[in-house]
C-alpha cells in the first residue's frame, strides 16, 4: 500500500490551511487527501500537468464542487461548511481560468461591481487595500480603456481586468487559476510583474499554473500534484534543481 505524500504544515497558524482535502464531480473523485498551507503575505504555486486537479483544488477551496476535508481554515476560521458567497465575503478572492468578466459592461463598470470593504488581517494589521486608481497604475493597459466593453478586449486585457476586479474586493488571499493561459507572450511578463507587485504589497497568493517560468517570477514555494494527489512540495529553487521531479510531474 502506497502512503500518500503529505507536506509538513508550519507550526504557526497560516492564512490558509488545508488538510486532507477530497473533491468530487458527481460520483468521480478528483482530489485525494490534498494538504497545503499559505502564510500571510506569501505567494505559493500549485503546479501539475493538464488534468492533474489544480483547477479542481481551487474550486474545492471556494466550495464550488463537492468536497470534504479534515481541516479547511481561512483567516483563523473554518470554511469547510461555508457557502461560496460567505467564503468570498471573508476575503478569499478567486480568479477562474475562464475569467468570467461581464462582456456587455465596460472596464470601469466591471471594476465597480467587484468593490468590497477594506479588511483586517488575522494579526490585526490592515490588509492591503485597493482603489481603482491604484489598480490602473498596476495594470496601465486598462487605464486607456475604461469605457471599452469587455467583449472588445484581447484575452490578455480580459485577464488583467478579471484580476483587477477581484482585487477591488480587497481580498486577504487571491486564488489565480492559470492566469497566463491564452495570453499573448508580449503580455505574459507584464502580467507576471503585476502579480509579483501585488505580493510585494502584502497580498497572499495561491497561483495555479502550468507555466513554470511564470511561477518562478512570483512564488517562493511550490506544491506539485498529479492525478489529484500531492507528490512534491518545497522551494521553487529546489524544484528547478530537481530533474527527477520536473521530469516525473511537470514534463509533457
C-alpha positions in Angstrom: 0.0 0.0 0.0 1.4 3.4 -1.0 1.4 6.0 1.7 0.1 9.3 0.4 2.5 12.2 0.3 1.7 14.8 2.9 3.7 18.0 3.3 4.6 19.2 6.8 2.4 22.1 7.8 4.0 25.0 9.7 3.7 25.3 13.4 2.4 28.9 13.2 -1.2 29.4 12.0 -1.2 30.0 8.3 -3.6 32.3 6.5 -5.0 29.3 4.5 -4.6 25.7 5.9 -5.9 22.7 4.0 -5.6 19.2 5.5 -6.8 16.0 3.7 -9.0 17.7 1.1 -11.1 15.4 -1.1 -13.3 16.6 -4.0 -15.7 15.1 -6.5 -17.6 15.8 -9.7 -20.7 13.7 -9.3 -19.5 10.2 -8.5 -16.0 10.8 -9.8 -13.4 11.6 -7.1 -10.8 14.0 -8.4 -8.8 15.1 -5.3 -7.4 12.7 -2.8 -6.2 13.9 0.6 -4.7 17.2 -0.6 -2.8 19.2 2.1 -1.1 22.6 1.8 -0.7 25.9 3.6 -0.1 29.5 2.8 1.3 32.1 5.2 0.3 35.7 5.4 2.0 37.7 2.6 3.2 34.5 0.8 3.0 33.5 -2.8 2.7 29.8 -3.4 2.5 27.9 -6.7 0.2 24.8 -7.3 1.8 23.0 -10.2 1.0 19.9 -12.3 0.2 18.7 -15.7 -3.0 19.5 -17.5 -5.8 17.5 -15.8 -3.8 16.9 -12.6 -6.5 18.5 -10.5 -5.2 22.1 -10.0 -8.3 23.9 -11.0 -10.5 21.5 -9.0 -8.4 22.3 -5.9 -9.2 26.0 -6.2 -12.9 25.3 -6.9 -12.9 23.0 -3.8 -11.4 25.7 -1.6 -14.2 28.1 -2.8 -16.9 25.5 -2.2 -17.8 25.2 -5.9 -17.6 21.4 -6.1 -18.5 18.7 -3.6 -15.7 18.3 -1.1 -14.7 17.3 2.4 -11.6 18.0 4.5 -10.1 17.2 7.8 -9.3 20.9 8.1 -10.1 23.8 5.8 -9.3 27.0 7.6 -9.0 30.6 6.2 -8.1 33.6 8.3 -8.5 31.8 11.5 -11.9 30.2 10.9 -13.2 27.0 9.3 -14.7 27.4 5.8 -15.3 23.7 5.4 -19.1 24.1 5.5 -19.4 27.7 4.3 -21.1 28.5 1.1 -19.1 30.2 -1.7 -20.6 33.7 -1.1 -19.6 33.5 2.6 -16.1 32.4 1.7 -15.7 35.4 -0.7 -17.1 37.8 2.0 -14.4 36.6 4.4 -11.8 37.9 1.9 -10.9 35.0 -0.3 -10.6 36.2 -3.9 -10.9 33.8 -6.9 -9.9 34.4 -10.5 -11.2 31.5 -12.5 -9.5 30.2 -15.6 -12.4 31.3 -17.9 -12.2 34.9 -16.5 -15.9 35.5 -16.4 -15.9 39.2 -16.9 -19.2 40.9 -17.8 -18.6 41.3 -21.6 -21.5 43.7 -22.1 -20.2 46.1 -19.4 -17.3 48.5 -19.6 -13.9 48.1 -17.8 -15.0 50.8 -15.3 -18.3 49.0 -14.6 -16.6 45.6 -14.2 -14.3 47.2 -11.6 -17.0 48.9 -9.7 -19.0 45.6 -9.5 -16.1 44.0 -7.6 -15.9 46.6 -4.9 -15.9 45.5 -1.3 -14.9 47.0 2.1 -11.4 47.1 3.3 -10.3 44.3 5.7 -8.1 43.5 8.6 -5.6 40.6 8.7 -5.8 37.9 11.4 -2.9 39.6 13.2 -4.9 42.8 13.5 -2.9 44.8 10.9 -4.8 46.4 8.0 -4.8 44.3 4.9 -3.7 45.8 1.5 -6.5 48.0 0.2 -7.1 48.6 -3.5 -8.6 51.5 -5.3 -9.4 51.8 -9.0 -6.7 54.4 -9.4 -4.1 52.2 -7.7 -5.1 49.2 -9.9 -4.9 51.3 -13.1 -1.3 52.1 -12.1 -0.6 48.4 -11.6 -2.4 47.5 -14.9 -1.7 50.5 -17.1 -3.2 48.8 -20.2 -6.6 49.2 -18.6 -6.2 52.9 -17.9 -6.9 53.9 -21.5 -9.9 51.6 -22.0 -12.2 52.4 -19.0 -15.1 52.9 -21.4 -14.4 49.8 -23.5 -16.8 46.9 -23.3 -15.4 43.6 -22.1 -16.1 41.8 -25.4 -13.9 44.3 -27.2 -10.8 43.4 -25.3 -8.0 40.9 -26.0 -7.5 37.8 -23.9 -4.6 39.3 -22.1 -6.5 42.5 -21.4 -9.5 40.5 -20.1 -7.2 38.6 -17.8 -5.8 41.8 -16.3 -9.4 43.0 -15.9 -10.6 39.9 -14.0 -7.6 40.1 -11.7 -8.2 43.8 -11.1 -11.9 43.3 -10.5 -11.1 40.6 -7.9 -8.7 43.0 -6.2 -11.5 45.6 -5.9 -12.9 43.2 -3.3 -9.8 43.8 -1.1 -9.1 40.1 -0.6 -6.7 38.8 2.0 -5.7 36.0 -0.3 -6.3 35.5 -4.0 -6.6 32.2 -5.9 -5.3 32.6 -9.5 -6.3 29.8 -11.9 -4.0 29.6 -15.0 -3.6 33.4 -15.5 -1.1 33.0 -18.3 -3.4 30.7 -20.3 -4.4 32.2 -23.7 -2.4 35.4 -23.0 -0.1 36.7 -25.8 3.6 36.3 -24.9 4.1 40.1 -25.0 1.6 40.4 -22.1 2.6 37.4 -20.0 5.7 39.0 -18.5 3.7 42.2 -17.8 1.0 40.2 -16.0 3.6 38.3 -14.0 5.3 41.5 -12.9 2.0 42.9 -11.9 1.1 39.9 -9.8 4.6 39.9 -8.2 4.0 43.6 -7.3 0.8 42.5 -5.5 2.8 40.1 -3.4 5.3 42.8 -2.5 2.3 44.9 -1.3 1.4 42.1 1.2 -1.2 40.1 -0.8 -1.2 36.4 -0.3 -1.4 34.4 -3.5 -2.1 30.8 -4.5 -1.1 30.5 -8.2 -2.3 27.5 -10.2 -0.2 27.3 -13.3 1.5 25.0 -15.9 4.0 27.8 -16.9 6.9 27.1 -14.6 8.8 30.3 -15.6 5.7 32.4 -14.8 5.6 30.9 -11.3 9.3 31.4 -10.7 8.8 35.2 -11.2 6.2 35.3 -8.4 6.4 32.4 -5.9 8.8 31.2 -3.2 7.3 27.7 -2.7 5.6 25.1 -4.8 3.2 22.2 -4.4 3.0 19.7 -7.2 0.0 17.4 -7.7 -0.6 14.5 -10.1 -3.9 12.6 -10.5 -5.3 14.6 -7.7 -2.7 13.7 -5.1 0.2 15.7 -3.7 3.5 14.5 -5.0 6.1 17.1 -4.1 6.5 20.3 -2.0 9.3 22.7 -1.4 11.1 25.8 -2.6 10.8 26.8 -6.2 14.5 26.8 -6.5 14.6 23.2 -5.2 12.0 22.1 -7.7 14.0 23.8 -10.5 17.1 21.8 -9.3 15.3 18.5 -9.1 15.4 17.0 -12.6 13.5 13.9 -11.4 10.6 15.9 -10.1 10.5 18.1 -13.1 10.5 15.1 -15.4 8.1 12.9 -13.4 5.4 15.5 -12.7 5.8 18.5 -15.0 7.2 17.4 -18.3 4.8 16.9 -21.2 
